[in-house]
């Protein structure tokens, strides 16, 4: 199915064309982006081609644009106050292209468009679970490294379900929205999930991820069925090759989610307490007739790799350290 058109109109030709090229080059942009550097060319195009979203600079906006058959118009602002345009949402021009797209998609999703499926509907998303009943087993370091390396050749989305991920402090980022906002939107069942998803997704280099919840209570309130519906929507609308679930015990119906995984990575430690916890976990699965979870579980003894903020990018430390070497060797052996 052909994507809807997202038009960018700015009198600064360099800006408009650069933004178009960047957004069209992103795998997750759910539109075909077209750039226009004057109102006349935009009018000519709009009379013959439907435009779903128009992002137009305040300097280019005029009465003729208001009369065009465009579903959603958003102002591209340089920070000026223009009361005559207050009926339209604004995004700030001089920010990162990713953040600009995120804000545009958030406005668009709030208008409750119909669900839009593009790409190959037969596309199969693989789900990899990373879980361990043993604490401090370097589970998240492994999951992030796995995601980054797989992202070199695949379209990968990482989701963290831990009680306290610490991502804002660890990576020096502030998140306006996170997975709890996306879950709330999904619950409304009003369409437009793909746009809301892409407004929330962030990136570590090539790896896409949804910012983890700030409050643990936000995740505990989500039922197992809601998690399954949520993952299904991502699989259908997101066109990801792989979802990586960094799981924890706070997820309702944890075993149900593990059953949805195509493979499960379970980091282990060799001390007596860790081995006792692992034995109890496996015994419980057997008692619940869930040996299928054990059958697709890969036990991993992960390398110890200290991570220091003063050494710079944490992800790069993982990628080019012992953890990265371990994951690359593992993937070669598994032929993934």
PAKEZA-907584 format. One record per residue (C-alpha): residue in one letter; z, y, x. Coordinates in steps of 0.5 Angstrom, whole numbers, padded with zeros to 4 digits, always signed. Each point is the difference from the previous one (the first is absolute). Layout:
AZYX ...
//
This chain:
X+0000+0000+0000 X-0002+0007+0003 X+0006+0004+0001 X+0001+0007-0004 X-0002+0006+0004 X+0006+0005+0003 X-0004+0006+0002 X+0003+0005+0005 X-0002+0007+0000 X+0001+0005+0005 X-0003+0006+0003 X+0002-0002+0007 X-0006-0005+0001 X+0004-0003+0006 X+0006-0001-0004 X-0004-0003-0006 X-0004-0005+0004 X+0005-0002+0005 X+0005-0002-0006 X-0006-0004-0004 X-0001-0004+0007 X+0007-0001+0001 X+0002-0003-0007 X-0007-0004-0001 X+0002-0003+0006 X+0007-0002-0002 X+0000-0007-0003 X+0005+0002-0006 X-0003+0006-0002 X-0002-0002-0008 X-0006+0005-0001 X-0006+0001+0003 X+0001+0007+0003 X-0006+0006+0000 X+0001+0006+0004 X-0003+0007-0003 X+0000+0007+0004 X-0002+0004-0006 X+0001+0000-0007 X-0008+0000-0002 X-0001-0007+0003 X+0007-0002-0003 X-0003+0002-0007 X-0007-0003+0001 X+0003-0007+0002 X+0006+0000-0005 X-0006+0001-0006 X-0003-0006+0002 X+0006-0005+0003 X+0007-0001-0003 X+0005+0003+0004 X+0007-0003-0001 X+0004+0005+0005 X-0001+0006+0003 X+0004+0003+0006 X-0003+0007+0000 X+0003+0006+0004 X+0003+0006-0003 X-0006+0005+0003 X-0005-0005-0003 X+0003+0000-0007 X-0004+0003-0006 X-0001+0000-0007 X-0006-0004+0001 X+0004-0006+0003 X+0005+0000-0006 X-0006-0001-0005 X-0003-0006+0004 X+0002-0007-0003 X+0005-0002+0006 X+0006-0005-0002 X+0005+0003+0004 X+0000+0007+0005 X+0005+0001+0005 X+0000+0007+0004 X+0000+0000+0008 X+0005+0005+0002 X+0001+0004+0006 X+0007+0002-0002 X-0002+0006-0005 X+0003+0001-0007 X-0006+0001-0005 X+0003+0000-0007 X-0007+0000-0003 X+0000-0008+0002 X+0007-0002-0001 X-0003-0005-0005 X-0002-0004+0005 X+0004-0004+0005 X-0001+0002+0008 X+0000-0003+0006 X+0001+0003+0007 X-0006+0000+0004 X+0003+0000+0007 X+0003-0006+0000 X-0001-0007+0002 X-0006-0004-0003 X+0004-0006-0002 X+0005+0005-0003 X-0005+0004-0004 X-0003-0006-0003 X+0007-0003-0002 X+0001+0006-0004 X-0006+0000-0003 X+0000-0007-0002 X+0007+0001-0003 X-0002+0006-0004 X-0006-0004-0002 X+0005-0007-0002 X+0004+0005-0004 X-0006+0001-0005 X+0000-0007-0002 X-0007-0002+0001 X-0002-0007-0002 X+0001-0006+0006 X-0006+0000+0004 X-0002-0006+0004 X-0005+0000+0006 X-0003-0005+0005 X+0000-0007-0001 X+0004-0002-0005 X+0001-0007+0003 X+0003+0003+0006 X+0006-0005+0002 X+0006+0004+0003 X+0004-0005+0005 X+0008+0001-0001 X+0004-0001+0006 X+0007+0000-0001 X+0005+0002+0006 X+0007-0003-0002 X+0007-0002+0004 X+0006-0002-0003 X+0003+0002+0007 X+0002+0007+0001 X-0003+0004+0006 X-0005-0005+0002 X-0006+0005+0001 X-0003-0001-0006 X-0003+0007-0001 X-0002+0001+0007 X-0004-0006-0001 X-0003+0002-0007 X-0002+0007+0003 X-0003-0003+0006 X-0004-0006-0004 X-0002+0006-0005 X-0003+0004+0006 X-0004-0005+0003 X-0003-0003-0006 X-0002+0007-0002 X-0005+0000+0006 X-0004-0004-0004 X+0002+0000-0007 X+0003+0004-0006 X+0007-0001+0000 X+0006+0003-0004 X+0007-0001+0002 X+0006+0001-0005 X+0007+0000+0003 X+0006-0003-0005 X+0006+0001+0004 X+0006+0004-0003 X+0000+0005+0006 X-0007+0000+0004 X+0002+0007+0004 X-0007+0001+0000 X+0001+0008-0001 X+0005+0000+0006 X-0004-0005+0004 X-0007+0003+0000 X+0002+0007-0001 X-0004+0001-0007 X+0002+0003-0007 X-0002-0004-0006 X-0002+0004-0006 X-0001-0006-0004 X+0002-0008+0001 X-0001-0007-0003 X+0005+0002-0005 X-0004+0005-0003 X-0006-0004+0000 X+0004-0006-0003 X+0002+0005-0006 X-0008+0002-0001 X-0002-0007+0000 X+0005-0001-0006 X-0003+0005-0004 X-0006-0004-0001 X-0004+0006-0001 X-0006-0001+0005 X-0002+0004+0006 X+0004-0005+0005 X-0005+0000+0006 X+0001+0008+0000 X+0007+0000+0000 X+0000-0006+0005 X-0004+0004+0005 X+0004+0007-0001 X+0006-0004+0002 X-0003-0004+0006 X+0002+0002+0007 X-0003-0003+0007 X+0003-0002+0007 X-0007+0000+0004 X-0004-0005-0004 X+0005-0003-0004 X+0001+0003-0007 X+0007-0001-0003 X+0004+0003-0006 X+0006+0004+0002 X+0007-0005-0002 X+0004+0002-0005 X+0006+0006+0002 X+0005-0003-0005 X+0001-0008+0000 X+0002+0000-0007 X-0007+0002-0002 X-0003-0007+0003 X+0006-0004-0004 X-0002+0003-0006 X-0007-0003+0000 X-0001-0007-0003 X-0003-0006+0003 X-0006+0001-0005 X-0001+0007+0001 X-0001-0001+0008 X-0005-0006-0002 X-0004+0005-0004 X+0001+0006+0005 X-0003-0005+0005 X-0006-0002-0004 X-0001+0007-0002 X-0001+0002+0008 X-0004-0006+0001 X-0005+0001-0006 X-0001+0008+0002 X+0002+0001+0007 X-0005-0005+0003 X+0005-0002+0006 X-0002-0006+0004 X+0007-0001+0001 X+0007+0002-0003 X+0006-0001+0005 X+0007+0000-0004 X+0006+0001+0004 X+0005-0003-0004 X+0007+0000-0001 X+0006-0003-0005 X+0000+0006-0004 X-0007-0002-0003 X+0001-0003-0007 X-0003-0007-0001 X-0001+0000+0008 X-0002-0007+0000 X-0005+0002-0006 X-0003+0005+0005 X+0000-0005+0006 X-0004-0005-0005 X-0005+0005+0000 X-0001+0000+0007 X-0006-0003+0003 X+0004-0001+0007 X+0007+0002+0002 X+0003+0002+0006 X+0007-0002+0002 X+0003+0003+0006 X+0006-0004+0002 X+0006+0000+0005 X+0003-0006+0004 X+0007+0002+0000 X+0005-0005-0005 X+0001+0005-0005 X-0007+0002-0001 X-0002-0008+0000 X+0005-0001-0005 X-0003+0006-0005 X-0007-0003+0001 X+0003-0007-0002 X+0003+0003-0006 X-0007+0004-0002 X-0004-0007+0001 X+0005-0004-0004 X+0000+0005-0006 X-0008+0000+0000 X+0000-0008+0000 X+0006+0000-0006 X-0005+0005-0004 X-0006-0004+0001 X-0003+0005+0004 X-0002-0004+0006 X-0007+0004-0001 X+0003+0006+0003 X+0002-0004+0006 X-0007-0003+0001 X-0003+0006+0001 X+0006+0003+0005 X-0001+0001+0007 X+0006+0001+0004 X+0000+0005+0006 X+0004+0001+0006 X-0002+0007+0001 X+0001+0004+0007 X+0005+0005+0001 X-0003+0006+0001 X+0005+0007+0001 X-0003+0006-0004 X+0002+0007+0003 X-0002+0006-0004 X-0001+0004+0007 X-0005-0005+0002 X-0005+0003-0006 X-0004-0003-0006 X+0005-0006-0002 X-0007-0004-0003 X-0003+0001+0007 X+0006-0003+0004 X-0001-0006-0005 X-0007-0001+0001 X+0000+0000+0007 X+0006-0003+0002 X+0003-0007-0001 X-0001+0000-0008 X-0007+0002+0000 X-0001-0006+0005 X+0003-0005-0004 X-0003+0002-0006 X-0007+0000+0003 X+0001-0007+0003 X+0002-0002-0007 X-0006+0002-0004 X-0004-0003+0005 X+0003-0007-0001 X+0000+0001-0007 X-0007+0003+0000 X+0001+0006-0004 
//
